[in-house]
């Protein structure tokens, strides 16, 4: 039996699936992964991305922060891929209960997923740091220099920057969904970076599936491990 057939069998048997996705889900839509070999790390900037996307950098060098942010993280024109779309179908059928994602590009929502738990926030929601007024993605990406509210305050993306804590409510929902599901599909993440790795430990269900191009530290405990591109697998599922 091929790997995708094994995954199909697991999905057919499952009633409560949670999908936990990392950067690999988005890279197939053309979004760059910060940590992959051909990701942003290898590009020429004065600082590495984890410095430029830190709260300290945002506070001390907002102009450079927004230059980098607008240059690299604009989701305009990027479309959901076969993996995003398959997850919408599973949710519509009542099998998939939640998508837990580390991605900030809004592609799951754009595809039509409803219960998306955004661990690292989203570029689609932005708030004035002074008055709290909400702004959309392009209010920031199309701004010149530092995006400013009509009140003069800086508009800050609802993206969890390095050094910032994750949202407790979102984390709580993710942990609850994972601890209650019968099947957890972990995809497109090497599970190296904390806290991604932590979430797998809350899984109590029956089928743990890992789909990633390279090995992960949890491969040994998973029922099904697939080292392949996500598109290759999800395009074959019914
Ligand atoms: Zn304001």
Boltz pocket constraint, residues with backbone or C-beta under 6 A from the ligand:
constraints:
  - pocket:
      binder: B
      contacts: [[A, 128], [A, 129], [A, 130], [A, 131], [A, 132], [A, 133], [A, 149], [A, 150], [A, 151], [A, 152], [A, 153]]
      max_distance: 6.0
